[in-house]
Amino acid sequence: MQAAQHDAIESDLFQLCNLLQQGGLDLSQTGITGSLLIGAQQAHSDIDLVCYSRAAFHQCRDITCELIERQHLHELDEHDWQASYQRRSCDLSYSDYVWHERRKYNKAVINGRKFDLNFIDDTLTPELTPYQKTEAITLQCTIIDDTHAFDYPAEFKIAHEQIDAIVSFTATYTGQALKGETVLVSGIVEQNQLGVKRIVVGSNREAHGEYIKVLRG
């Protein structure tokens, strides 16, 4: 940010960072990834901002929401949403996809350039537990804990007698549902050696037939 000259994407990034900083964000908790990280950005590149703590990430989302309301930032337009939907190639309708995405506030536009907010949990994590796939399932259930909704994998604890949680390995369903909401989920049931079961959404790259959808009204 202290460099003498900036290209267009760097200028947009620094303007975004200044806006976030004015909103109270500690920029020492942020970084960049994507093409900007390695200096390979093009004139129309997006900005990929990374937050290195859960608190900073959610604060960044809140500030983004406020900046959109004040028109310092803007929501994606129809062309951007269509392009995003085509890239995802998910098993949601276009209208359902946009409804879920708009309320996440992890992407917006500055000076006509799209940016994404990414969360990296920089705390130590326990050893991974091996799971075994068992069967495909489609289930209606209620979310009881969304603390790790934006993690990788995203995790949603659910109210169910046999299944502990929904986990997603595809960014499409990151932050997809909130605590207290009822969802329709389709995925693959996995079980570990202790008998704990979870539903995986994104059991393969395409995740065809797998989804998390909030049931509205």
C-alpha positions as CSV (number, residue, x, y, z in Angstrom):
1,M,0.0,0.0,0.0
2,Q,3.0,2.3,0.4
3,A,4.3,1.7,-3.1
4,A,4.8,4.7,-5.3
5,Q,2.8,3.3,-8.2
6,H,-0.2,1.0,-8.5
7,D,-2.0,-0.7,-11.4
8,A,-5.8,-0.6,-11.6
9,I,-6.5,-3.7,-9.6
10,E,-4.0,-2.7,-6.9
11,S,-5.6,0.7,-6.6
12,D,-9.1,-0.9,-6.2
13,L,-7.7,-3.3,-3.6
14,F,-6.1,-0.4,-1.6
15,Q,-9.4,1.6,-1.8
16,L,-11.2,-1.5,-0.5
17,C,-8.8,-2.0,2.3
18,N,-9.1,1.7,3.3
19,L,-12.9,1.4,3.4
20,L,-12.7,-1.7,5.5
21,Q,-10.1,-0.1,7.8
22,Q,-12.3,2.9,8.3
23,G,-15.1,0.5,9.2
24,G,-12.9,-0.8,12.0
25,L,-11.2,-3.8,10.4
26,D,-7.6,-4.6,11.5
27,L,-5.8,-5.0,8.2
28,S,-3.0,-7.0,9.9
29,Q,-5.6,-9.9,10.0
30,T,-6.0,-9.8,6.2
31,G,-4.1,-10.9,3.1
32,I,-4.6,-11.6,-0.5
33,T,-4.6,-14.7,-2.7
34,G,-5.3,-15.4,-6.3
35,S,-3.5,-13.7,-9.2
36,L,-2.5,-10.6,-7.1
37,L,-0.6,-12.8,-4.7
38,I,1.9,-13.8,-7.4
39,G,1.7,-10.6,-9.5
40,A,-0.1,-12.3,-12.3
41,Q,-3.2,-10.0,-12.3
42,Q,-4.8,-8.8,-15.5
43,A,-6.9,-5.7,-16.1
44,H,-10.2,-7.5,-15.4
45,S,-8.9,-9.7,-12.5
46,D,-11.0,-10.1,-9.4
47,I,-9.8,-9.4,-5.9
48,D,-9.5,-12.3,-3.4
49,L,-9.2,-11.0,0.1
50,V,-8.3,-13.4,3.0
51,C,-9.2,-13.0,6.7
52,Y,-7.0,-14.9,9.2
53,S,-9.4,-15.1,12.1
54,R,-13.1,-15.9,12.4
55,A,-13.8,-12.6,14.2
56,A,-12.1,-10.6,11.4
57,F,-13.9,-12.5,8.7
58,H,-17.4,-11.9,10.1
59,Q,-16.5,-8.3,10.9
60,C,-15.4,-7.9,7.3
61,R,-18.8,-9.3,6.1
62,D,-20.6,-6.9,8.4
63,I,-18.6,-3.9,7.1
64,T,-19.2,-5.0,3.5
65,C,-23.0,-5.1,4.2
66,E,-22.9,-1.6,5.7
67,L,-20.8,-0.3,2.8
68,I,-23.3,-1.7,0.3
69,E,-26.1,0.0,2.1
70,R,-24.2,3.3,2.0
71,Q,-23.4,2.7,-1.7
72,H,-19.7,2.8,-1.2
73,L,-19.7,-0.8,-2.5
74,H,-22.2,-2.5,-4.7
75,E,-23.9,-5.9,-5.0
76,L,-23.1,-8.1,-8.0
77,D,-25.2,-7.2,-11.1
78,E,-27.2,-9.7,-13.2
79,H,-24.2,-10.4,-15.5
80,D,-22.0,-11.2,-12.5
81,W,-24.6,-13.4,-10.9
82,Q,-25.2,-15.3,-14.1
83,A,-21.4,-15.8,-14.6
84,S,-21.0,-17.0,-11.0
85,Y,-23.9,-19.4,-11.3
86,Q,-22.5,-20.9,-14.5
87,R,-19.1,-21.4,-12.9
88,R,-20.7,-23.2,-9.9
89,S,-22.8,-25.5,-12.1
90,C,-24.7,-26.5,-8.9
91,D,-28.0,-28.3,-8.4
92,L,-29.9,-25.2,-7.3
93,S,-32.1,-23.1,-9.5
94,Y,-30.6,-19.7,-10.5
95,S,-33.1,-17.9,-8.3
96,D,-32.3,-20.1,-5.3
97,Y,-28.6,-19.8,-5.9
98,V,-28.7,-16.0,-5.9
99,W,-31.0,-15.8,-2.9
100,H,-28.6,-17.8,-0.8
101,E,-25.5,-15.9,-2.0
102,R,-26.8,-12.4,-1.6
103,R,-27.2,-12.7,2.1
104,K,-23.7,-14.1,2.7
105,Y,-22.0,-10.7,2.1
106,N,-18.7,-12.5,1.2
107,K,-18.6,-10.9,-2.3
108,A,-19.3,-7.5,-3.7
109,V,-18.1,-4.9,-6.3
110,I,-15.8,-1.9,-6.0
111,N,-15.3,0.4,-9.0
112,G,-16.9,-2.3,-11.2
113,R,-14.5,-5.0,-9.9
114,K,-15.7,-8.0,-8.0
115,F,-14.0,-9.1,-4.8
116,D,-14.4,-12.2,-2.6
117,L,-13.9,-12.6,1.1
118,N,-12.2,-15.8,2.2
119,F,-11.8,-17.2,5.7
120,I,-8.7,-19.1,6.8
121,D,-8.8,-20.6,10.4
122,D,-5.3,-20.0,11.6
123,T,-5.8,-21.9,14.8
124,L,-4.5,-25.5,15.3
125,T,-6.9,-28.2,14.3
126,P,-7.1,-31.8,15.7
127,E,-6.1,-34.7,13.6
128,L,-8.5,-35.6,10.9
129,T,-10.8,-38.5,11.6
130,P,-11.3,-41.0,8.8
131,Y,-14.9,-41.6,7.6
132,Q,-16.4,-44.3,5.4
133,K,-19.1,-43.6,2.9
134,T,-22.3,-45.5,3.5
135,E,-25.3,-44.3,1.5
136,A,-26.9,-41.4,-0.4
137,I,-29.6,-39.4,1.5
138,T,-32.0,-36.6,1.1
139,L,-33.1,-35.1,4.4
140,Q,-35.1,-32.2,5.8
141,C,-33.6,-31.0,9.1
142,T,-33.0,-27.9,11.3
143,I,-29.6,-26.2,11.8
144,I,-28.7,-25.9,15.5
145,D,-25.1,-24.6,15.1
146,D,-23.6,-22.5,12.3
147,T,-20.4,-21.6,14.0
148,H,-18.2,-23.3,11.3
149,A,-20.5,-22.4,8.3
150,F,-17.6,-20.6,6.5
151,D,-14.8,-23.1,7.4
152,Y,-13.3,-25.6,5.1
153,P,-15.0,-27.9,5.1
154,A,-18.1,-25.9,6.1
155,E,-20.0,-27.6,8.9
156,F,-23.6,-27.2,10.1
157,K,-24.7,-29.1,13.2
158,I,-28.2,-30.4,12.8
159,A,-31.1,-31.7,15.1
160,H,-31.3,-35.4,14.2
161,E,-31.2,-38.6,16.2
162,Q,-28.7,-40.4,14.1
163,I,-26.7,-37.8,12.1
164,D,-24.5,-35.2,13.8
165,A,-23.8,-32.6,11.0
166,I,-23.7,-31.5,7.4
167,V,-20.3,-30.8,6.0
168,S,-19.6,-29.3,2.6
169,F,-16.3,-29.4,0.6
170,T,-17.6,-27.1,-2.1
171,A,-17.6,-23.3,-1.8
172,T,-21.1,-23.1,-3.3
173,Y,-22.6,-24.2,0.1
174,T,-20.2,-22.2,2.4
175,G,-22.3,-20.1,4.8
176,Q,-25.5,-21.5,3.1
177,A,-27.7,-21.7,6.2
178,L,-28.1,-20.0,9.6
179,K,-28.9,-21.4,13.0
180,G,-32.6,-22.1,13.4
181,E,-33.3,-22.5,9.7
182,T,-34.7,-25.6,8.2
183,V,-32.9,-27.0,5.2
184,L,-33.3,-29.7,2.6
185,V,-30.0,-31.5,2.1
186,S,-28.9,-34.1,-0.3
187,G,-25.5,-35.8,0.0
188,I,-23.6,-38.9,1.1
189,V,-23.8,-40.2,4.6
190,E,-20.4,-41.0,6.1
191,Q,-19.6,-42.7,9.4
192,N,-16.4,-42.8,11.5
193,Q,-15.0,-45.6,13.7
194,L,-16.9,-44.2,16.7
195,G,-20.2,-44.4,14.8
196,V,-20.6,-40.6,14.3
197,K,-22.4,-39.9,11.1
198,R,-22.4,-36.8,8.9
199,I,-23.8,-35.8,5.5
200,V,-21.2,-34.8,3.0
201,V,-22.2,-32.3,0.3
202,G,-19.5,-32.2,-2.3
203,S,-18.3,-35.8,-2.1
204,N,-16.9,-35.4,-5.6
205,R,-15.7,-32.4,-7.7
206,E,-19.0,-31.8,-9.5
207,A,-21.3,-32.6,-6.5
208,H,-24.1,-33.4,-8.9
209,G,-27.3,-34.2,-7.0
210,E,-25.8,-32.8,-3.8
211,Y,-27.0,-29.5,-2.3
212,I,-28.1,-27.6,0.8
213,K,-31.2,-25.5,0.4
214,V,-33.0,-23.4,3.0
215,L,-36.7,-24.0,3.0
216,R,-38.4,-20.6,2.9
217,G,-41.9,-19.9,4.1
